[in-house]
């Protein structure tokens, strides 16, 4: 932008005014948007980026009015889009982003008007133009918000009919003609507001408008009363004195009614529509007609393309169907019956002609839908049903006789098969019980492996890894201690595996039993010698009475040694360092009684009953201790003896078992293999 030019027509001279940053009385900004000359001859200039200014002709300078943030006494924020002086001398300043200001040139007071949802106000802060009507109302054109109306008498924005019916919501200019009507240019055409009846008429391309997209501030009233409105492709000249309001209304006319015949419906090529005469008040169509087409128009030579139509078909449409400028209607899937098609028309101002044009017709009901046809169909169906029923009765009786014979044969076969199935069922139940016992044995064996072998193996792996990684840095004493610990732990694992093996065999009833004449020290001494060193390592004192070492008996030395060894191992496991374990043999009324007593934590009464009373068929958490004691119980049972926990022993735990005297006298046990 190059600033402002002042041209003097009397001398033909012109002068350019530009903004000078060093001169506060120069033009605010070189981008000038609008110029206003007031009634008293003052010239006001609106700029794009720096507010407005007033030209002081006497001193040939500009008085600036700019926006200061936070100061409500200054004008609104730029860019300023329009300046307007009302009849009271106030200057209205519209902004493209910040609303509207009203400036009192005498006092310099400024009032601000912006959009607020809590009170009557502008509906947008983006404004284009300001104009005053003859009634003193201030009309403000906006971008996208239509027209805002300000009433100075109420000092408030009010609702007005002029803003309710516009062709477009972006308003560029206002002009009034000699009759008092207000013409409004928008982004979608021209509108005429009649202040007498408060009606609005739209004008578009079909009315002679050069282009419905008008421009800002491009409006002018000529001295002869004509109005000029400029747009992107020229301008439109309106002669309001030649304008007459349309009072007559077009009359609708149905031009063609067509239907699809039943024969056409059965063919695959496009349906042929047959026209009907228009002078028939009620035309009867053949049965089977389902598709109808109606064509209509209005013999109106003025604004014919701006007419609007509505139609409806009684019995199908509940209300009028808006067709707009389209002049054809289709209906499909019509049922037999009487119908009435109506059409009405409205002019460009959406004034509807109260008189509609109609066409009545009926679709003939086919014979099969009449009562005679339905009665005949029912009779035929009843006759067919009677014949079918009789035929089925005859067949049923024949099949019944054959079925009775088959039933006798099948009954004999079922009796024979039932006897075979019963025998098979007993056999399967016996096998199932054996499988359940085997599965329980497997589950307990796996649980014990997972529970009791994990920790010893971890110890062996830990010390062997320590020896492998630190062999050179360890002393001989430490190496011997680690190797001895690995040896002891390996022996414990071996004994555990041996116990598990014997226990799993005992659960299958196949524990090997080989009795022979032996003496007590043959089974007690080996077990004592094995665990004496292990007890010493835990600082546990282990004692054995040798008084009955030579007492003879008949037993399986390997199994009996295993039982005593498990009892000693169990005592060492649950006796704290510094404790004491005693092993002994005493004669009893029924034979020989062995015992292992310790000063450990003992075994609860519930666990002892579960271990020694045969209630271990489904242990919740089997362990090495439990399986060792259970194996002891099975070995003692195999010898015909009894094992129990001595309730009179209170210093820890004392487990006793006895071998009957008859075993030593009568020879091998009858259950030996």
QUIGI-V783934 format. One record per pair of residues at least 12 apart in sequence whose ideal C-beta (glycine too) atoms are under 10 Angstrom apart, sorted by the first residue. I is the first residue (numbers start at 1). J is the second residue. Records with the same first field share a line. If there is no record, write none. Layout:
I: J, J
//
This chain:
1: 18, 19, 29, 30, 31, 32, 33, 47, 48, 49
2: 16, 18, 30, 31, 32
3: 16, 17, 18, 19, 26, 27, 29, 30, 31, 32, 47
4: 16, 17, 18, 19, 27, 28, 29, 30, 32, 35, 43, 45, 47, 53, 55, 62
5: 17, 18, 32
6: 43, 55, 57, 60
15: 60
17: 30, 32, 45, 53, 55, 60, 61, 62
18: 30
19: 31, 47, 49, 50, 53, 62
23: 61, 62
24: 61, 62, 63, 64
25: 53, 56, 59, 60, 61, 62, 63, 64
26: 53, 61, 62, 64
27: 45, 47, 50, 53, 55, 61, 62, 64
28: 45, 46, 47, 48, 49, 50, 51, 52, 53, 62, 64, 65, 66, 78, 80
29: 45, 46, 47, 48, 49, 50, 51, 52, 53, 64, 66, 78, 79, 80
30: 47, 48, 49, 50
31: 46, 47, 48, 49, 50, 78, 79
32: 45, 46, 47, 48, 53
33: 45, 46, 47, 48, 49, 52, 78, 79, 80, 81, 82, 83, 96, 216, 217
34: 46, 47, 48, 52, 80, 81, 82, 83, 84, 93, 94, 129, 216, 217
35: 55, 83
36: 52, 54, 82, 83, 84, 85, 91, 92, 93
37: 55, 83, 85
38: 54, 83, 85, 89, 91, 105
39: 85, 87, 89
40: 85, 89, 105
41: 57
42: 54, 55, 56, 57, 63, 85, 91, 105
43: 55, 56, 57, 62
44: 63, 65, 83, 84, 85, 91, 93, 103, 105
45: 62, 80, 83
46: 65, 78, 79, 80, 81, 82, 83, 93, 94, 95
47: 64, 66, 78, 79, 80
48: 78, 79, 80, 81, 96
49: 66, 78, 79, 80
50: 64, 65, 66, 67, 78, 79, 80
51: 64, 65, 66, 67, 68, 74, 75, 76, 77, 78, 79, 80, 93, 95
52: 64, 65, 66, 67, 75, 76, 78, 80, 83, 91, 93, 101, 103
53: 65, 66
54: 91, 103, 105
65: 80, 91, 93, 101, 103, 105, 108, 110
66: 78
67: 80, 95, 98, 101
72: 110, 111, 112
73: 108, 109, 110, 112
74: 101, 110, 112
75: 91, 93, 95, 98, 101, 103, 110, 112
76: 93, 94, 95, 97, 98, 99, 100, 101, 110, 112, 113, 114, 125, 127
77: 95, 96, 97, 98, 99, 101, 125
78: 95, 96, 97, 98
79: 95, 96, 97, 98
80: 93, 94, 95, 96, 98, 101, 127
81: 93, 94, 95, 96, 97, 126, 127, 128, 129, 130, 141, 143, 216, 217
82: 94, 95, 96, 100, 127, 128, 129, 130, 131, 140, 141, 173, 216, 217
83: 103, 129, 130
84: 129, 130, 131, 132, 138, 139, 140, 174
85: 103, 105, 130, 132
86: 102, 130, 131, 132, 136, 138, 150, 152
87: 132, 134, 136, 152
88: 102, 104, 132, 136, 152
89: 104, 105, 106
90: 102, 103, 104, 105, 106, 109, 111, 132, 138, 152
91: 103, 104, 105, 110, 130
92: 113, 127, 129, 130, 131, 132, 138, 140, 150
93: 110, 112, 127, 130
94: 113, 122, 125, 126, 127, 128, 129, 130, 140, 141, 142
95: 114, 125, 126, 127
96: 125, 126, 127, 128, 142, 143
97: 125, 126, 127, 143
98: 112, 114, 125, 126, 127
99: 112, 113, 114, 115, 116, 121, 122, 124, 125, 126, 127, 140, 142
100: 112, 113, 114, 115, 121, 122, 125, 127, 130, 138, 140, 142, 148, 150, 157
101: 113, 114
102: 130, 138, 150, 152
111: 155
113: 125, 127, 138, 140, 148, 150, 156, 157
115: 142, 145, 148
119: 156, 157
120: 148, 150, 151, 154, 156, 157, 158, 159
121: 148, 150, 156, 157
122: 140, 142, 145, 148, 150, 157
123: 140, 142, 144, 145, 146, 147, 148, 157, 163, 169
124: 140, 142, 143, 144, 145, 146, 148, 169
125: 142, 143, 145
126: 142, 143, 144, 145, 170
127: 140, 141, 142, 143, 145, 148, 171
128: 140, 141, 142, 143, 145, 170, 171, 172, 173, 216, 217
129: 141, 142, 171, 172, 173, 174, 185, 216, 217, 219
130: 148, 150, 174
131: 147, 171, 173, 174, 175, 176, 182, 184, 219
132: 150, 152, 174, 176
133: 149, 160, 162, 174, 176, 180, 182, 193, 195
134: 176, 180, 182, 195
135: 151, 153, 160, 180, 195
136: 150, 151, 152, 153
137: 149, 150, 151, 152, 153, 158, 160, 162
138: 150, 151, 152, 157
139: 160, 162, 163, 171, 174, 182, 184, 193
140: 157, 163, 171, 174
141: 170, 171, 172, 173, 174, 184, 185, 186, 216, 217
142: 163, 169, 170, 171
143: 169, 170, 171, 172, 187, 216
144: 168, 169, 170, 171, 187
145: 163, 169, 170, 171
146: 162, 163, 164, 165, 166, 168, 169, 170, 171, 184, 186
147: 160, 162, 163, 164, 166, 169, 171, 174, 182, 184, 186, 191, 193
148: 160, 163, 171
149: 161, 162, 163
160: 193, 198
161: 193, 194, 195, 197, 198, 199, 200
162: 174, 182, 184, 191, 193, 194, 195, 198, 200
163: 184, 193, 200
164: 198, 200
165: 191, 193, 198, 199, 200, 201, 202, 349, 350
166: 184, 186, 187, 188, 189, 191, 193, 200, 202
167: 184, 185, 186, 187, 188, 189, 190, 191, 200, 201, 202, 203, 204, 212
168: 184, 185, 186, 187, 188, 189, 190, 191, 202, 212, 213, 214
169: 186, 187, 188
170: 185, 186, 187, 188, 213, 214, 216
171: 184, 185, 186, 187, 191, 214, 216
172: 184, 185, 186, 187, 213, 214, 215, 216, 217, 218, 219, 229, 230, 231
173: 185, 186, 190, 214, 215, 216, 217, 218, 219, 220, 227, 229, 230
174: 193, 219
175: 219, 220, 221, 227, 228, 229, 238, 240
176: 193, 195, 221, 227, 240
177: 192, 221, 225, 226, 227, 238, 239, 240, 241, 243
178: 221, 224, 225, 240, 241
179: 192, 194, 195, 196, 225, 240, 241, 243
180: 193, 194, 195, 196
181: 193, 194, 195, 196, 199, 201, 240, 243
182: 194, 195, 200
183: 201, 203, 219, 221, 227, 229, 238, 240, 243
184: 200, 214, 219, 229
185: 209, 212, 213, 214, 215, 216, 217, 218, 219, 227, 229, 230, 231, 236
186: 202, 212, 213, 214
187: 212, 213, 214, 215, 231
188: 202, 204, 212, 213, 214
189: 202, 203, 204, 205, 207, 209, 211, 212, 213, 214, 236
190: 202, 203, 204, 207, 208, 209, 212, 214, 227, 229, 231, 236, 238
191: 203
192: 227, 238, 240, 243, 245
194: 245
196: 245
197: 245
199: 245, 349, 351
200: 349
201: 243, 245, 246, 348, 349
202: 306, 348, 349, 350
203: 229, 236, 238, 243, 348
204: 306, 348
205: 305
206: 303, 304, 305, 306, 348
207: 236, 303, 306, 348
208: 236, 237, 238
209: 229, 231, 236, 238
210: 229, 230, 231, 232, 233, 234, 235, 236, 237
211: 230, 231, 232, 233, 234, 235, 236
212: 231, 232, 236
213: 231, 232, 233
214: 229, 230, 231, 232, 235, 236
215: 229, 230, 231, 232, 235
216: 230
217: 230
218: 230, 231, 232, 235, 236
219: 235
220: 235, 237
221: 238, 240
222: 237, 239
224: 239, 241
225: 238, 239, 240, 241
226: 238, 239, 240, 241, 242
227: 239, 240
245: 349
246: 302, 303, 347, 348, 349, 351
247: 347, 351
248: 300, 302, 347, 353
249: 298, 300, 307, 344, 345, 346, 347, 349, 351, 352, 353, 354, 355
250: 297, 298, 299, 300, 301, 302, 303, 304, 307, 308, 309, 344, 345, 346, 347, 351, 353
251: 298, 299, 300, 344, 345, 353, 355, 356, 357
252: 296, 297, 298, 299, 300, 307, 309, 310, 311, 327, 342, 343, 344, 345, 346, 353, 355, 356, 357, 358
253: 278, 295, 296, 297, 298, 299, 300, 327, 343, 345, 357
254: 278, 294, 295, 296, 297, 311, 329, 341, 342, 343, 357, 358, 359
255: 275, 278, 294, 295, 296, 297, 327, 328
256: 273, 275, 276, 278, 293, 294, 295, 296, 297, 328
257: 273, 274, 275, 276, 277, 278, 280, 283, 285, 292, 293, 294, 295, 296, 341, 359, 361
258: 271, 272, 273, 274, 275, 276, 291, 292, 293, 294, 295, 330
259: 271, 273, 274, 275, 276, 283, 285, 286, 289, 290, 291, 292, 293, 331, 334, 361, 363
260: 272, 273, 274, 288, 289, 290, 291, 292, 293, 332
261: 273, 274, 285, 286, 288, 289, 291
262: 286, 287, 288, 289, 290, 366
263: 286, 288
264: 288, 289, 291
265: 288, 289, 290, 291
266: 288
271: 291, 293
273: 291, 292, 293
274: 289
275: 293, 295
276: 292, 359, 361
278: 357, 359
280: 359, 360, 361
281: 358, 359, 360, 361
282: 338, 339, 340, 359, 360, 361, 362
283: 359, 360, 361, 362, 363
284: 338, 361, 362, 363, 364
285: 334, 336, 339, 361, 362, 363, 364
286: 363, 364, 366
287: 336, 363, 364, 365, 366, 367, 368, 369
288: 336, 363, 364, 366
289: 334, 336, 361, 363, 364
290: 331, 332, 333, 334, 335, 336, 363
291: 330, 331, 332, 333, 334
292: 313, 316, 329, 330, 331, 332, 334, 339, 341, 359, 361, 363
293: 328, 329, 330, 331, 332
294: 311, 313, 327, 328, 329, 330, 331, 341, 342, 343, 359
295: 327, 328, 329, 343
296: 309, 311, 323, 326, 327, 328, 329, 341, 342, 343, 344, 345, 357, 359
297: 309, 327, 328, 343, 345
298: 327, 343, 344, 345, 346, 347, 353, 357
300: 345, 347
302: 347, 348
303: 347, 348, 349
304: 325, 348
305: 325, 348
306: 325, 346, 347, 348, 349, 350
307: 324, 325, 327, 345, 346, 347, 348, 353
308: 322, 323, 324, 325, 326, 344, 345, 346, 347, 348, 350, 351, 352
309: 321, 322, 323, 324, 325, 326, 327, 328, 329, 343, 344, 345, 346
310: 322, 323, 324, 342, 343, 344, 345, 346, 352, 356
311: 323, 326, 327, 328, 329, 341, 342, 343, 344, 345, 356, 357, 358
312: 329, 340, 341, 342, 343, 344, 356, 358
313: 329, 331, 334, 339, 340, 341, 342, 359, 361
314: 337, 338, 339, 340, 341, 342, 358, 360
315: 334, 335, 337, 338, 339, 340
316: 331, 333, 334, 335, 339, 341
317: 329, 331, 341, 342
320: 342, 343, 344, 352, 356
321: 343
323: 343, 345
327: 343, 345
329: 341, 343
334: 361, 363
335: 363, 365, 369
336: 362, 363, 364, 365, 366, 369, 370
337: 362, 363, 364, 365
338: 360, 361, 362, 363
339: 359, 360, 361, 362, 363
340: 358, 359, 360, 361, 362
341: 356, 357, 358, 359, 360, 361
342: 356, 357, 358, 359, 360
343: 356, 357, 358, 359
344: 356, 357, 358
345: 357
434: 508
437: 507, 508, 509, 617
438: 507, 508
440: 507, 617, 618, 619
441: 503, 504, 505, 506, 507, 508, 617
442: 504, 507
443: 618, 619, 622
444: 500, 503, 504, 507, 616, 617, 618, 619, 622, 626, 627, 630
445: 500, 501, 503, 504, 507, 622, 627
446: 622
447: 619, 620, 621, 622, 623, 627
448: 496, 499, 500, 503, 504, 619, 621, 622, 623, 624, 626, 627
449: 496, 497, 500, 622
450: 622
451: 621, 622, 623, 624, 626, 627
452: 492, 493, 496, 497, 499, 500, 622, 623, 624, 625, 626, 627, 628
453: 492, 493, 496, 497, 500, 624
455: 489, 492, 493, 624
456: 488, 489, 490, 491, 492, 493, 494, 496, 624
457: 489, 490, 493
458: 489
459: 485, 486, 488, 489, 490, 492, 493
460: 485, 486, 487, 489, 490, 492, 493
461: 486
462: 482, 485, 486, 489
463: 481, 482, 483, 484, 485, 486, 489
464: 482, 483, 486
466: 478, 482
467: 479, 482, 483, 486
470: 482
481: 537
484: 533, 537
485: 537
488: 533, 534, 537
491: 530, 531, 534
492: 534, 569, 573, 624
495: 530, 531, 562, 565, 566, 569, 624, 628
496: 566, 569, 624, 627, 628
498: 562, 565, 566, 631
499: 562, 565, 566, 569, 624, 627, 628, 629, 630, 631, 632
500: 624, 627, 628, 631
501: 631
502: 558, 559, 562, 566, 627, 631, 634, 635
503: 622, 626, 627, 628, 630, 631, 634, 635
504: 627, 631
505: 631, 634
506: 559, 630, 631, 633, 634, 635, 637, 638
507: 616, 617, 630, 631, 634
509: 671, 673
510: 673
511: 556, 559, 631, 634, 635, 637, 638, 671, 672, 673
512: 556, 558, 559, 638, 672, 673
513: 555, 556, 558, 559, 635, 638, 639, 668, 669, 671, 672, 673
514: 555, 556, 557, 558, 559, 668, 672, 673
515: 553, 554, 555, 556, 557, 559, 560, 638, 639, 663, 664, 667, 668, 669, 672
516: 553, 554, 555, 556, 557, 667, 668
517: 552, 553, 554, 555, 557, 664, 667
518: 551, 552, 553, 554, 555, 556, 557, 560, 561, 664
519: 548, 549, 550, 551, 552, 553, 557
520: 546, 547, 548, 549, 550, 551, 552, 553, 555, 560, 585, 592, 594, 659
521: 544, 546, 548, 549, 550, 551, 585
522: 549, 552, 553, 555, 557, 560, 561
523: 553, 555, 556, 557, 558, 559, 560, 561, 562, 563, 564, 565, 585, 594, 659
524: 544, 545, 546, 548, 549, 560, 561, 564, 565, 568, 583, 584, 585, 594
525: 544, 546, 549, 561, 564, 583
526: 557, 561, 564, 565
527: 544, 560, 561, 562, 563, 564, 565, 566, 567, 568, 569, 583, 596
528: 542, 543, 544, 546, 564, 565, 568, 581, 583
529: 544
530: 561, 565, 568, 569
531: 564, 565, 568, 569, 571, 572, 581, 583
532: 544, 568, 581
534: 568, 569, 572, 573
535: 568, 571, 572, 575, 579, 580, 581
537: 572, 577
538: 572, 573, 575, 576, 577, 578, 579
539: 575, 576, 577, 578, 579
540: 571, 572, 575, 576, 577, 578, 579, 580, 581, 598, 599, 600
541: 575, 578, 579, 580, 581, 582, 599
542: 568, 571, 572, 575, 579, 580, 581, 582, 583, 596, 598
543: 580, 581, 582, 583, 584, 597
544: 568, 581, 582, 583, 584, 585, 596
545: 582, 583, 584, 585, 586, 595
546: 584, 585
547: 584, 585, 586, 587
548: 584, 585, 586, 587, 592, 593, 594
549: 585
551: 585, 586, 587, 591, 592, 664
552: 592, 664
553: 585, 591, 592, 639, 659, 660, 661, 663, 664, 665
554: 639, 659, 662, 663, 664, 665, 666, 667, 668, 669
555: 592, 635, 638, 639, 640, 641, 659, 663, 664, 668, 669
556: 635, 638, 639, 668, 669, 672
558: 635
559: 631, 632, 634, 635, 636, 638, 639
560: 594, 632, 635, 636, 638, 639, 641, 657, 659
561: 635
562: 628, 631, 632, 635
563: 594, 596, 628, 629, 631, 632, 633, 634, 635, 636, 638, 639, 641, 643, 657
564: 583, 585, 594, 596, 632, 635, 657
565: 628, 632
566: 596, 624, 625, 627, 628, 629, 630, 631, 632, 635, 655
567: 581, 583, 594, 595, 596, 597, 598, 628, 629, 632, 643, 653, 655, 656, 657
568: 581, 583, 596, 598
569: 596, 624, 625, 628
570: 596, 598, 600, 603, 624, 625, 626, 628, 629, 632, 653, 655
571: 583, 596, 597, 598, 599, 600, 652, 653, 654, 655
572: 596, 598, 600
573: 598, 600, 624, 625, 628
574: 598, 599, 600, 601, 602, 603, 625, 652, 653
575: 598, 599, 600, 601, 652, 653
576: 598, 599, 600, 601, 652
578: 599
579: 598, 599, 600, 601, 651, 652
580: 597, 598, 599, 600, 651, 652
581: 596, 597, 598, 599, 600, 652
582: 595, 596, 597, 598, 599, 651, 654
583: 595, 596, 597, 598
584: 596, 597, 656
585: 659
586: 656, 658
587: 658, 661
588: 656, 658, 659, 660, 661
589: 658, 661
590: 640, 641, 642, 658, 659, 660, 661, 662, 663
591: 639, 640, 641, 642, 658, 659, 660, 661, 662, 663, 664, 665
592: 641, 657, 658, 659, 660, 661, 663, 664
593: 641, 642, 656, 657, 658, 659
594: 636, 641, 643, 655, 656, 657, 658, 659
595: 646, 649, 654, 655, 656, 657, 658
596: 632, 653, 654, 655, 656, 657
597: 646, 649, 651, 652, 653, 654, 655, 656
598: 649, 651, 652, 653, 654, 655
599: 651, 652, 653
600: 651, 652, 653
601: 652, 653
602: 645, 649, 650, 651, 652, 653, 654
603: 625, 629, 645, 652, 653, 655
604: 645
605: 645, 647
607: 625, 626, 629, 645
608: 629, 644, 645, 647, 653, 655
609: 644, 645
610: 626, 629, 630
611: 625, 626, 627, 628, 629, 630, 632, 633, 643, 645, 655
612: 629, 630, 632, 633, 636, 642, 643, 644, 645, 655, 657
613: 633, 644
614: 630, 633, 634, 637
616: 629, 630, 633, 634
629: 643, 645, 655
632: 655, 657
633: 657
635: 657
636: 657, 658, 659
637: 657, 669, 671
638: 669, 671, 672, 673
639: 657, 658, 659, 660, 663, 669, 671, 672
640: 658, 659, 660, 662, 663, 666, 669, 670, 671
641: 657, 658, 659, 660, 663, 669
642: 656, 657, 658, 659, 660
643: 655, 656, 657, 658
644: 656, 657, 658
//
